[in-house]
């Protein structure tokens, strides 16, 4: 296996592990277990970022900046969704209890 293939496998594994720990955190039935899974999710995510940065610097993972118009379009679509679902409602609902 090439260096790029090994690093890609590490990156994919860390991404998957981070997601699994995050899902386990959401399902945990105790604060201690939830905090442990949270820490593991963050740890794996930080490791994933380090592997990505290494791959990027070595030229194994090439990225290009998004065109400004695409970024503006996405921002507009997200703002429209947020406007439809509203913001702060959960906080107001909790205050009324």
N, C-alpha and C positions, 0 to 999 in steps of 0.2 A: 504494500500500500504506500502511496505517496504521502508526503508530509501534509499536503492540502487535504487529502482524503481522511487522514487521521484527525486533523483539526476539525474538519467538517463533522465527523462522527462525534467528537467531543462536544462541539457546539450544539448539535441536535440532541444529544443525551442530556446536556445541562438544561436546555430549554424545556425538555420534557420533564425532567426532575423538578425544576422550579414550578412548573404548572401543577404537577402532582402534589407537591408539598402545599401549594396554595389551596388547591381543592381540599386537601386533607384538613387544612386549617379551618376552612369554612364548615367542615363537617364535624370538627372536634367537639366533644361534649364537656370539656373542662378547660378552664383558663390556662392552666399549666401546659396542657397538651397543645392548645391553640397557639400559645406563645412559642413553643418549641417548633411547631410546624412553620410559623411565621418566620422565625429566625433562619430555619433551613431553606425556606423559599427565597429569602433575601440573599443568603449565602450563595445559593446555586445561581441566582440571577447575576450577582456580582462576578462570579466565576465565568459565567456565560459572556458577560461584557468584556472581561479580560481576554478570553479566547477570541471573541469577535475582533477586538482591537488588534490583537496579534496577527490574525488572519488579514485584516485590512491593511496593516502596515507592511505585511509581506507580499501583498498583491494577490492573495488567494480569495479575497472577498471584495470585489470592486463595487463601489456605489457611486451614484451620480446625484447631484442636487436636483430636487424636484423643481420643475418650472414654476415660477411665481404664480402664474395663472391657475395652475392645478392646486396649489396651496390655498389660494384665495377661494377657489370653488369649493374645496373641501371644508374650509372654515365656514363658508356661507351655509352649506348643507347641514353641518353640525349645529350651528346656531339655530337653524330652522327647526331641527329636531328638539333641541333643548327648549325652544319657545313653545313647541307643542306639548311637551310633557311637563313643562313648568319647572321652576326651581324653588327650593325652600319650602315646598309644601309639607314635606315630612317633618320639618322642624316646627312649622306652625301647628300641624296636627298633634304633635307631641306636647306642645305648650297647652293645648286645650284640655288635655287629660287631667 
